[in-house]
Amino acid sequence: MAYVTAPDRTTARDIARAVVDQRLAACANLWPVESVYRWHGKREETNEFVIVFKTRAVLLPKLIGEVRRLHPSEVPCIVSYRMGAALDEYLDWIDAETVQR
């Protein structure tokens, strides 16, 4: 899975659509969040959108590259983590809906 933040709903949707259309992820969930973080030595507070992608580990480098290409931020939040135990049929669906290479 990959966790990405975007500065607004439009950007999040554009990134999600591009990644899913390229079959780098089977699904993208988007939701609004408030973020508090440090940037260039000072505290920032902003509203953002989170994107959680469901994908396969082998596709993460390409997914990260595509998000980086599309993302407007200097250093976007793009992190991944292993999916834990899941319904076998759901994992089969992710496999079927993503690029097979």
A tleap script that builds the chain and sets N, CA, C and O, in Angstrom:
source leaprc.protein.ff14SB
mol = sequence {
  NMET ALA TYR VAL THR ALA PRO ASP ARG THR
  THR ALA ARG ASP ILE ALA ARG ALA VAL VAL
  ASP GLN ARG LEU ALA ALA CYS ALA ASN LEU
  TRP PRO VAL GLU SER VAL TYR ARG TRP HIE
  GLY LYS ARG GLU GLU THR ASN GLU PHE VAL
  ILE VAL PHE LYS THR ARG ALA VAL LEU LEU
  PRO LYS LEU ILE GLY GLU VAL ARG ARG LEU
  HIE PRO SER GLU VAL PRO CYS ILE VAL SER
  TYR ARG MET GLY ALA ALA LEU ASP GLU TYR
  LEU ASP TRP ILE ASP ALA GLU THR VAL GLN
  CARG
}
set mol.1.N position { 0.847 -1.167 0.000 }
set mol.1.CA position { 0.000 0.000 0.000 }
set mol.1.C position { 0.893 1.230 0.000 }
set mol.1.O position { 2.024 1.196 0.484 }
set mol.2.N position { 0.368 2.307 -0.547 }
set mol.2.CA position { 1.107 3.563 -0.556 }
set mol.2.C position { 0.224 4.660 0.019 }
set mol.2.O position { -0.976 4.717 -0.247 }
set mol.3.N position { 0.838 5.525 0.810 }
set mol.3.CA position { 0.175 6.647 1.472 }
set mol.3.C position { 0.768 7.922 0.895 }
set mol.3.O position { 1.983 8.121 0.920 }
set mol.4.N position { -0.099 8.782 0.374 }
set mol.4.CA position { 0.337 10.018 -0.277 }
set mol.4.C position { -0.541 11.148 0.240 }
set mol.4.O position { -1.735 10.948 0.466 }
set mol.5.N position { 0.034 12.338 0.431 }
set mol.5.CA position { -0.796 13.503 0.705 }
set mol.5.C position { -0.712 14.446 -0.489 }
set mol.5.O position { 0.298 14.513 -1.189 }
set mol.6.N position { -1.812 15.173 -0.696 }
set mol.6.CA position { -1.893 16.142 -1.790 }
set mol.6.C position { -2.456 17.445 -1.224 }
set mol.6.O position { -3.166 17.425 -0.218 }
set mol.7.N position { -2.150 18.568 -1.855 }
set mol.7.CA position { -2.562 19.856 -1.293 }
set mol.7.C position { -4.057 20.147 -1.389 }
set mol.7.O position { -4.557 21.013 -0.671 }
set mol.8.N position { -4.780 19.444 -2.259 }
set mol.8.CA position { -6.208 19.723 -2.422 }
set mol.8.C position { -6.887 18.538 -3.103 }
set mol.8.O position { -6.228 17.618 -3.588 }
set mol.9.N position { -8.221 18.581 -3.130 }
set mol.9.CA position { -9.012 17.487 -3.693 }
set mol.9.C position { -8.718 17.284 -5.181 }
set mol.9.O position { -8.586 16.147 -5.636 }
set mol.10.N position { -8.615 18.367 -5.934 }
set mol.10.CA position { -8.383 18.259 -7.376 }
set mol.10.C position { -7.069 17.561 -7.668 }
set mol.10.O position { -7.018 16.659 -8.504 }
set mol.11.N position { -6.017 17.964 -6.995 }
set mol.11.CA position { -4.709 17.334 -7.190 }
set mol.11.C position { -4.757 15.873 -6.787 }
set mol.11.O position { -4.226 15.015 -7.492 }
set mol.12.N position { -5.391 15.581 -5.655 }
set mol.12.CA position { -5.496 14.188 -5.191 }
set mol.12.C position { -6.237 13.339 -6.222 }
set mol.12.O position { -5.802 12.232 -6.541 }
set mol.13.N position { -7.349 13.849 -6.742 }
set mol.13.CA position { -8.098 13.097 -7.750 }
set mol.13.C position { -7.278 12.884 -9.014 }
set mol.13.O position { -7.273 11.789 -9.577 }
set mol.14.N position { -6.589 13.920 -9.458 }
set mol.14.CA position { -5.777 13.797 -10.677 }
set mol.14.C position { -4.700 12.732 -10.509 }
set mol.14.O position { -4.490 11.910 -11.401 }
set mol.15.N position { -4.021 12.747 -9.372 }
set mol.15.CA position { -2.982 11.752 -9.107 }
set mol.15.C position { -3.601 10.356 -9.016 }
set mol.15.O position { -3.094 9.409 -9.617 }
set mol.16.N position { -4.693 10.231 -8.266 }
set mol.16.CA position { -5.344 8.928 -8.099 }
set mol.16.C position { -5.796 8.368 -9.441 }
set mol.16.O position { -5.571 7.193 -9.733 }
set mol.17.N position { -6.427 9.195 -10.251 }
set mol.17.CA position { -6.907 8.729 -11.551 }
set mol.17.C position { -5.762 8.279 -12.452 }
set mol.17.O position { -5.863 7.251 -13.122 }
set mol.18.N position { -4.681 9.043 -12.470 }
set mol.18.CA position { -3.540 8.679 -13.320 }
set mol.18.C position { -2.943 7.340 -12.894 }
set mol.18.O position { -2.654 6.489 -13.735 }
set mol.19.N position { -2.762 7.157 -11.598 }
set mol.19.CA position { -2.157 5.920 -11.091 }
set mol.19.C position { -3.067 4.717 -11.364 }
set mol.19.O position { -2.591 3.670 -11.800 }
set mol.20.N position { -4.362 4.860 -11.111 }
set mol.20.CA position { -5.288 3.755 -11.353 }
set mol.20.C position { -5.430 3.498 -12.857 }
set mol.20.O position { -5.475 2.344 -13.282 }
set mol.21.N position { -5.500 4.565 -13.665 }
set mol.21.CA position { -5.608 4.382 -15.119 }
set mol.21.C position { -4.400 3.646 -15.693 }
set mol.21.O position { -4.534 2.886 -16.652 }
set mol.22.N position { -3.229 3.865 -15.114 }
set mol.22.CA position { -2.020 3.179 -15.573 }
set mol.22.C position { -1.886 1.784 -14.952 }
set mol.22.O position { -0.915 1.071 -15.208 }
set mol.23.N position { -2.845 1.416 -14.157 }
set mol.23.CA position { -2.902 0.110 -13.492 }
set mol.23.C position { -1.721 -0.121 -12.557 }
set mol.23.O position { -1.277 -1.252 -12.359 }
set mol.24.N position { -1.221 0.974 -11.984 }
set mol.24.CA position { -0.176 0.882 -10.975 }
set mol.24.C position { -0.778 0.622 -9.594 }
set mol.24.O position { -0.066 0.252 -8.661 }
set mol.25.N position { -2.084 0.817 -9.472 }
set mol.25.CA position { -2.833 0.490 -8.263 }
set mol.25.C position { -4.234 0.080 -8.691 }
set mol.25.O position { -4.744 0.538 -9.714 }
set mol.26.N position { -4.842 -0.782 -7.903 }
set mol.26.CA position { -6.202 -1.217 -8.201 }
set mol.26.C position { -7.228 -0.225 -7.681 }
set mol.26.O position { -8.346 -0.156 -8.193 }
set mol.27.N position { -6.852 0.544 -6.664 }
set mol.27.CA position { -7.798 1.415 -5.985 }
set mol.27.C position { -7.057 2.557 -5.319 }
set mol.27.O position { -5.898 2.423 -4.924 }
set mol.28.N position { -7.745 3.683 -5.200 }
set mol.28.CA position { -7.225 4.820 -4.439 }
set mol.28.C position { -8.354 5.365 -3.586 }
set mol.28.O position { -9.431 5.665 -4.103 }
set mol.29.N position { -8.126 5.497 -2.299 }
set mol.29.CA position { -9.092 6.118 -1.389 }
set mol.29.C position { -8.602 7.520 -1.063 }
set mol.29.O position { -7.416 7.723 -0.806 }
set mol.30.N position { -9.508 8.482 -1.074 }
set mol.30.CA position { -9.170 9.879 -0.790 }
set mol.30.C position { -10.015 10.379 0.373 }
set mol.30.O position { -11.206 10.079 0.463 }
set mol.31.N position { -9.389 11.142 1.261 }
set mol.31.CA position { -10.157 11.806 2.307 }
set mol.31.C position { -9.398 13.028 2.807 }
set mol.31.O position { -8.170 13.078 2.755 }
set mol.32.N position { -10.172 14.042 3.307 }
set mol.32.CA position { -9.537 15.272 3.793 }
set mol.32.C position { -8.932 15.074 5.172 }
set mol.32.O position { -9.452 14.320 5.995 }
set mol.33.N position { -7.816 15.770 5.409 }
set mol.33.CA position { -7.155 15.740 6.715 }
set mol.33.C position { -6.617 17.129 7.042 }
set mol.33.O position { -6.437 17.963 6.155 }
set mol.34.N position { -6.368 17.360 8.309 }
set mol.34.CA position { -5.636 18.532 8.750 }
set mol.34.C position { -4.234 18.066 9.106 }
set mol.34.O position { -4.064 17.052 9.782 }
set mol.35.N position { -3.239 18.800 8.656 }
set mol.35.CA position { -1.850 18.412 8.913 }
set mol.35.C position { -1.123 19.508 9.681 }
set mol.35.O position { -1.292 20.697 9.409 }
set mol.36.N position { -0.316 19.084 10.642 }
set mol.36.CA position { 0.581 19.955 11.388 }
set mol.36.C position { 1.969 19.351 11.222 }
set mol.36.O position { 2.185 18.189 11.567 }
set mol.37.N position { 2.910 20.129 10.696 }
set mol.37.CA position { 4.238 19.588 10.419 }
set mol.37.C position { 5.270 20.712 10.433 }
set mol.37.O position { 4.925 21.894 10.429 }
set mol.38.N position { 6.538 20.322 10.450 }
set mol.38.CA position { 7.624 21.293 10.391 }
set mol.38.C position { 8.172 21.320 8.973 }
set mol.38.O position { 8.371 20.272 8.357 }
set mol.39.N position { 8.412 22.513 8.458 }
set mol.39.CA position { 8.964 22.679 7.117 }
set mol.39.C position { 9.856 23.909 7.120 }
set mol.39.O position { 9.411 25.002 7.470 }
set mol.40.N position { 11.119 23.733 6.729 }
set mol.40.CA position { 12.104 24.818 6.696 }
set mol.40.C position { 12.164 25.554 8.035 }
set mol.40.O position { 12.202 26.783 8.089 }
set mol.41.N position { 12.172 24.765 9.111 }
set mol.41.CA position { 12.394 25.313 10.442 }
set mol.41.C position { 11.198 25.931 11.130 }
set mol.41.O position { 11.345 26.492 12.216 }
set mol.42.N position { 10.017 25.849 10.539 }
set mol.42.CA position { 8.863 26.405 11.233 }
set mol.42.C position { 7.657 25.473 11.126 }
set mol.42.O position { 7.557 24.641 10.223 }
set mol.43.N position { 6.755 25.647 12.078 }
set mol.43.CA position { 5.548 24.822 12.092 }
set mol.43.C position { 4.573 25.321 11.037 }
set mol.43.O position { 4.341 26.521 10.896 }
set mol.44.N position { 4.006 24.366 10.297 }
set mol.44.CA position { 2.986 24.658 9.296 }
set mol.44.C position { 1.703 23.937 9.694 }
set mol.44.O position { 1.750 22.866 10.300 }
set mol.45.N position { 0.579 24.514 9.359 }
set mol.45.CA position { -0.718 23.867 9.557 }
set mol.45.C position { -1.522 24.081 8.291 }
set mol.45.O position { -1.663 25.207 7.812 }
set mol.46.N position { -2.056 22.978 7.745 }
set mol.46.CA position { -2.765 23.081 6.477 }
set mol.46.C position { -3.801 21.976 6.347 }
set mol.46.O position { -3.759 20.977 7.065 }
set mol.47.N position { -4.718 22.168 5.434 }
set mol.47.CA position { -5.670 21.133 5.045 }
set mol.47.C position { -5.118 20.449 3.806 }
set mol.47.O position { -4.652 21.109 2.877 }
set mol.48.N position { -5.172 19.132 3.798 }
set mol.48.CA position { -4.659 18.348 2.676 }
set mol.48.C position { -5.637 17.209 2.394 }
set mol.48.O position { -6.642 17.043 3.085 }
set mol.49.N position { -5.320 16.440 1.373 }
set mol.49.CA position { -6.050 15.208 1.088 }
set mol.49.C position { -5.075 14.049 1.129 }
set mol.49.O position { -3.964 14.137 0.606 }
set mol.50.N position { -5.499 12.962 1.754 }
set mol.50.CA position { -4.725 11.728 1.804 }
set mol.50.C position { -5.219 10.830 0.673 }
set mol.50.O position { -6.416 10.752 0.397 }
set mol.51.N position { -4.276 10.158 0.030 }
set mol.51.CA position { -4.578 9.124 -0.948 }
set mol.51.C position { -3.933 7.840 -0.442 }
set mol.51.O position { -2.735 7.814 -0.164 }
set mol.52.N position { -4.713 6.786 -0.323 }
set mol.52.CA position { -4.166 5.469 0.009 }
set mol.52.C position { -4.390 4.574 -1.203 }
set mol.52.O position { -5.522 4.326 -1.616 }
set mol.53.N position { -3.287 4.098 -1.759 }
set mol.53.CA position { -3.327 3.231 -2.935 }
set mol.53.C position { -3.198 1.777 -2.516 }
set mol.53.O position { -2.393 1.440 -1.648 }
set mol.54.N position { -4.006 0.911 -3.144 }
set mol.54.CA position { -3.867 -0.534 -2.974 }
set mol.54.C position { -3.146 -1.054 -4.204 }
set mol.54.O position { -3.635 -0.919 -5.326 }
set mol.55.N position { -1.987 -1.646 -3.988 }
set mol.55.CA position { -1.154 -2.080 -5.100 }
set mol.55.C position { -0.342 -3.293 -4.698 }
set mol.55.O position { -0.517 -3.842 -3.609 }
set mol.56.N position { 0.545 -3.706 -5.584 }
set mol.56.CA position { 1.469 -4.804 -5.306 }
set mol.56.C position { 2.860 -4.228 -5.080 }
set mol.56.O position { 3.209 -3.202 -5.664 }
set mol.57.N position { 3.642 -4.868 -4.252 }
set mol.57.CA position { 4.970 -4.366 -3.896 }
set mol.57.C position { 5.847 -4.126 -5.123 }
set mol.57.O position { 6.601 -3.154 -5.165 }
set mol.58.N position { 5.754 -4.996 -6.107 }
set mol.58.CA position { 6.603 -4.872 -7.294 }
set mol.58.C position { 6.309 -3.583 -8.072 }
set mol.58.O position { 7.166 -3.102 -8.814 }
set mol.59.N position { 5.110 -3.024 -7.909 }
set mol.59.CA position { 4.735 -1.811 -8.643 }
set mol.59.C position { 5.051 -0.527 -7.896 }
set mol.59.O position { 4.903 0.559 -8.457 }
set mol.60.N position { 5.481 -0.624 -6.647 }
set mol.60.CA position { 5.730 0.582 -5.852 }
set mol.60.C position { 6.738 1.544 -6.481 }
set mol.60.O position { 6.480 2.748 -6.478 }
set mol.61.N position { 7.864 1.089 -7.016 }
set mol.61.CA position { 8.797 2.067 -7.609 }
set mol.61.C position { 8.155 2.887 -8.735 }
set mol.61.O position { 8.368 4.097 -8.812 }
set mol.62.N position { 7.382 2.248 -9.595 }
set mol.62.CA position { 6.721 2.980 -10.678 }
set mol.62.C position { 5.626 3.886 -10.141 }
set mol.62.O position { 5.474 5.015 -10.606 }
set mol.63.N position { 4.864 3.407 -9.169 }
set mol.63.CA position { 3.822 4.227 -8.557 }
set mol.63.C position { 4.430 5.468 -7.922 }
set mol.63.O position { 3.936 6.578 -8.123 }
set mol.64.N position { 5.496 5.284 -7.160 }
set mol.64.CA position { 6.164 6.418 -6.515 }
set mol.64.C position { 6.681 7.391 -7.570 }
set mol.64.O position { 6.545 8.604 -7.412 }
set mol.65.N position { 7.266 6.875 -8.632 }
set mol.65.CA position { 7.767 7.742 -9.699 }
set mol.65.C position { 6.662 8.543 -10.359 }
set mol.65.O position { 6.849 9.723 -10.653 }
set mol.66.N position { 5.516 7.924 -10.597 }
set mol.66.CA position { 4.403 8.623 -11.236 }
set mol.66.C position { 3.809 9.680 -10.308 }
set mol.66.O position { 3.505 10.789 -10.748 }
set mol.67.N position { 3.642 9.350 -9.035 }
set mol.67.CA position { 3.146 10.340 -8.083 }
set mol.67.C position { 4.123 11.514 -8.010 }
set mol.67.O position { 3.704 12.672 -8.011 }
set mol.68.N position { 5.395 11.225 -7.950 }
set mol.68.CA position { 6.408 12.294 -7.875 }
set mol.68.C position { 6.343 13.185 -9.116 }
set mol.68.O position { 6.483 14.403 -9.008 }
set mol.69.N position { 6.134 12.599 -10.279 }
set mol.69.CA position { 6.063 13.356 -11.522 }
set mol.69.C position { 4.858 14.299 -11.529 }
set mol.69.O position { 4.945 15.417 -12.038 }
set mol.70.N position { 3.748 13.853 -10.972 }
set mol.70.CA position { 2.505 14.622 -11.010 }
set mol.70.C position { 2.333 15.582 -9.835 }
set mol.70.O position { 1.552 16.529 -9.920 }
set mol.71.N position { 3.044 15.349 -8.759 }
set mol.71.CA position { 2.814 16.088 -7.514 }
set mol.71.C position { 3.436 17.483 -7.568 }
set mol.71.O position { 4.573 17.630 -8.017 }
set mol.72.N position { 2.705 18.516 -7.114 }
set mol.72.CA position { 3.233 19.878 -7.179 }
set mol.72.C position { 4.211 20.251 -6.062 }
set mol.72.O position { 4.897 21.267 -6.167 }
set mol.73.N position { 4.286 19.456 -5.006 }
set mol.73.CA position { 5.131 19.828 -3.868 }
set mol.73.C position { 6.598 19.546 -4.128 }
set mol.73.O position { 6.950 18.641 -4.885 }
set mol.74.N position { 7.440 20.328 -3.492 }
set mol.74.CA position { 8.896 20.149 -3.593 }
set mol.74.C position { 9.312 18.779 -3.066 }
set mol.74.O position { 10.105 18.079 -3.694 }
set mol.75.N position { 8.774 18.406 -1.915 }
set mol.75.CA position { 9.060 17.104 -1.298 }
set mol.75.C position { 7.725 16.505 -0.842 }
set mol.75.O position { 7.335 16.684 0.312 }
set mol.76.N position { 7.033 15.810 -1.718 }
set mol.76.CA position { 5.732 15.267 -1.332 }
set mol.76.C position { 5.849 14.090 -0.377 }
set mol.76.O position { 6.854 13.380 -0.354 }
set mol.77.N position { 4.804 13.902 0.405 }
set mol.77.CA position { 4.710 12.724 1.263 }
set mol.77.C position { 4.310 11.543 0.393 }
set mol.77.O position { 3.184 11.477 -0.100 }
set mol.78.N position { 5.226 10.622 0.210 }
set mol.78.CA position { 4.952 9.376 -0.505 }
set mol.78.C position { 5.651 8.275 0.293 }
set mol.78.O position { 6.877 8.166 0.274 }
set mol.79.N position { 4.869 7.471 0.985 }
set mol.79.CA position { 5.438 6.371 1.770 }
set mol.79.C position { 4.650 5.099 1.475 }
set mol.79.O position { 3.498 5.157 1.046 }
set mol.80.N position { 5.270 3.974 1.703 }
set mol.80.CA position { 4.570 2.711 1.488 }
set mol.80.C position { 4.712 1.846 2.724 }
set mol.80.O position { 5.610 2.032 3.545 }
set mol.81.N position { 3.806 0.903 2.830 }
set mol.81.CA position { 3.857 -0.053 3.923 }
set mol.81.C position { 3.236 -1.356 3.469 }
set mol.81.O position { 2.372 -1.381 2.594 }
set mol.82.N position { 3.685 -2.426 4.072 }
set mol.82.CA position { 3.185 -3.748 3.721 }
set mol.82.C position { 1.753 -3.910 4.215 }
set mol.82.O position { 1.404 -3.496 5.321 }
set mol.83.N position { 0.951 -4.513 3.380 }
set mol.83.CA position { -0.412 -4.825 3.762 }
set mol.83.C position { -0.367 -6.052 4.659 }
set mol.83.O position { 0.344 -7.015 4.370 }
set mol.84.N position { -1.110 -6.015 5.722 }
set mol.84.CA position { -1.192 -7.160 6.622 }
set mol.84.C position { -2.125 -8.215 6.061 }
set mol.84.O position { -2.427 -8.235 4.868 }
set mol.85.N position { -2.568 -9.079 6.937 }
set mol.85.CA position { -3.502 -10.131 6.536 }
set mol.85.C position { -4.723 -9.497 5.878 }
set mol.85.O position { -5.220 -8.468 6.336 }
set mol.86.N position { -5.198 -10.112 4.812 }
set mol.86.CA position { -6.334 -9.575 4.068 }
set mol.86.C position { -7.144 -10.714 3.470 }
set mol.86.O position { -6.674 -11.848 3.375 }
set mol.87.N position { -8.347 -10.399 3.076 }
set mol.87.CA position { -9.212 -11.356 2.406 }
set mol.87.C position { -8.551 -11.805 1.108 }
set mol.87.O position { -8.168 -10.966 0.291 }
set mol.88.N position { -8.412 -13.099 0.906 }
set mol.88.CA position { -7.742 -13.622 -0.286 }
set mol.88.C position { -8.363 -13.094 -1.574 }
set mol.88.O position { -7.651 -12.750 -2.517 }
set mol.89.N position { -9.691 -13.032 -1.612 }
set mol.89.CA position { -10.362 -12.545 -2.813 }
set mol.89.C position { -10.031 -11.077 -3.092 }
set mol.89.O position { -9.959 -10.669 -4.252 }
set mol.90.N position { -9.832 -10.291 -2.047 }
set mol.90.CA position { -9.457 -8.887 -2.226 }
set mol.90.C position { -8.048 -8.785 -2.809 }
set mol.90.O position { -7.801 -7.980 -3.707 }
set mol.91.N position { -7.146 -9.587 -2.306 }
set mol.91.CA position { -5.780 -9.599 -2.839 }
set mol.91.C position { -5.770 -10.077 -4.287 }
set mol.91.O position { -5.014 -9.555 -5.107 }
set mol.92.N position { -6.603 -11.063 -4.607 }
set mol.92.CA position { -6.713 -11.529 -5.992 }
set mol.92.C position { -7.209 -10.398 -6.897 }
set mol.92.O position { -6.738 -10.252 -8.024 }
set mol.93.N position { -8.158 -9.601 -6.405 }
set mol.93.CA position { -8.682 -8.472 -7.169 }
set mol.93.C position { -7.574 -7.452 -7.436 }
set mol.93.O position { -7.445 -6.960 -8.557 }
set mol.94.N position { -6.772 -7.130 -6.412 }
set mol.94.CA position { -5.651 -6.200 -6.611 }
set mol.94.C position { -4.715 -6.740 -7.686 }
set mol.94.O position { -4.297 -6.002 -8.578 }
set mol.95.N position { -4.388 -8.015 -7.603 }
set mol.95.CA position { -3.516 -8.623 -8.612 }
set mol.95.C position { -4.119 -8.517 -10.009 }
set mol.95.O position { -3.413 -8.198 -10.965 }
set mol.96.N position { -5.417 -8.781 -10.134 }
set mol.96.CA position { -6.077 -8.783 -11.439 }
set mol.96.C position { -6.174 -7.385 -12.052 }
set mol.96.O position { -6.174 -7.241 -13.274 }
set mol.97.N position { -6.256 -6.364 -11.211 }
set mol.97.CA position { -6.479 -4.991 -11.697 }
set mol.97.C position { -5.210 -4.166 -11.829 }
set mol.97.O position { -5.274 -2.980 -12.151 }
set mol.98.N position { -4.070 -4.772 -11.587 }
set mol.98.CA position { -2.809 -4.033 -11.731 }
set mol.98.C position { -1.952 -4.663 -12.820 }
set mol.98.O position { -2.160 -5.806 -13.228 }
set mol.99.N position { -0.986 -3.880 -13.275 }
set mol.99.CA position { -0.098 -4.314 -14.361 }
set mol.99.C position { 0.647 -5.561 -13.950 }
set mol.99.O position { 1.172 -5.631 -12.838 }
set mol.100.N position { 0.703 -6.532 -14.813 }
set mol.100.CA position { 1.420 -7.787 -14.550 }
set mol.100.C position { 2.744 -7.790 -15.270 }
set mol.100.O position { 2.797 -8.063 -16.469 }
set mol.101.N position { 3.819 -7.490 -14.557 }
set mol.101.CA position { 5.162 -7.486 -15.163 }
set mol.101.C position { 6.139 -8.177 -14.286 }
set mol.101.O position { 7.318 -8.272 -14.630 }
savepdb mol mol.pdb
quit
